[in-house]
């Protein structure tokens, strides 16, 4: 991808960076905190599958040959040709219909095969059915993050940050949208554990330094370090003389404290270099900058070939870098309601993500699940390839594919596509982690209704005809695997190693 990068272009890039990290002034304070060196932090990655990612259209499909009941040809079910089950795998998956040539759409393309995720990571993969409690997007997404309030209103990002992120520069980072962005309501969550909101993963690195990259190297307009230090000191003096300083304002006091502690720490850590995703088309060297060393070391342009065009790929790449550099313990992201457009005209996402199922259920579910699976696969492969003193980053990671709700389970009689579906409470979620019981399906799909059955949290036994699993169970699965304790945590030993 070729782009010019003039001085004015660089300034425009940096102005845009102000929107990339809208909450930097609200991030954590680290003046007197340090994480114990003897405890390796566990890592949480949450991918928000917005709009109703249906488990029966991905990793728990109903075969048409098994559909039963009064009107089996009106249940959403898949012919054998559209399904695959790898030897020894607990997961039957829907194939990529575009690759198969049966269905799909010429407008929306993703060639990743769902089964590749199972092939590469199935031994660390868990599918758990759930009966959600809302079909409102924002409410349901928020409950997917806070377990419907089971932990006093803490989100799972905040809980993971409090347990494993102390001492990190950005303990929790949220690049998602909608209800997945909602902060928790637990009053005891410290400010430093609240998620840093990042709007633009490409420009975020530039927002971590207040002066580097403003002018080309050697440009006389660039203030020297001593002058910059004096200007900042003068600013602090003016802050004390401001009429606002005469008033008691907790928000202002916190803002100033964070500006005085967090920003210098980010600059000293050279986050602008370690998180810089731009690697071609921009003359970074002329501005004294360089792309993240991991781009070449880990072959990230091969893993994310459309890094500068595809927001979802850029989000996943930044999530990996945040974990790799030890900056964050909890990161959330996912496809938003606006699709990405590639230079060749490819539309990577269906409009409004999984919620385009209102218009075309089969195509939407197939394209978007392939998108999600491709990014989970990319992240897991990178984490497995990143060594640590005690193994790899994957050994202490957990990926939670969060959803807001499922979709209706019926179709026009015999229809193979072209029909829409509404929201539905019955669904299931996908988890990947060596900390969970891998190659496991908890629950199932009833053949006469295509609704999900539940499971016993302690034994894992399926409960035909009913589903008592709620968002709090999913929250407890993540919390149990990551060693996050709280008074109402449910016993979900069936899901945890």
Secondary structure, DSSP 8 states (H G I E B T S, - for coil): ------HHHHHHHHHHHHHHTTTGGGS---TT----TTS---EEEEEEETTT--GGGTTS--BTTT--STTGGGB--B-GGGEE--TT-S--EE--HHHHTSS--SSB-----HHHHHHHHGGGEEEEEEE-S--SHHHHHHHHHHGGGTTTT--HHHHHHHHH-TT-TTSEEE---GGGG-----TTS-GGGS-EE-S-TTTGGGGG-SSTTSS-TT-TTS--HHHHHHHHHHHHHHHHHSGGGGS--HHHHHHHHHHHHHHHHHHHTTHHHHT----SSS-GGGGT----HHHHHTTHHHHTTTTTT-HHHHHHHHHHHHHHTT--SEEEE---SS--B-TTS-B-S-TTGGGGGGT-HHHHHHHHHHHHHHHHHHHHHHHHTSEETTEEGGGGEEEEEEES-EE--B-STT--SS----EESEEEEEEE-TTB--SEEESEE-TTT--EEEE-TTT--EETT-----HHHHHHHHHHHHT---TT----TTTB-
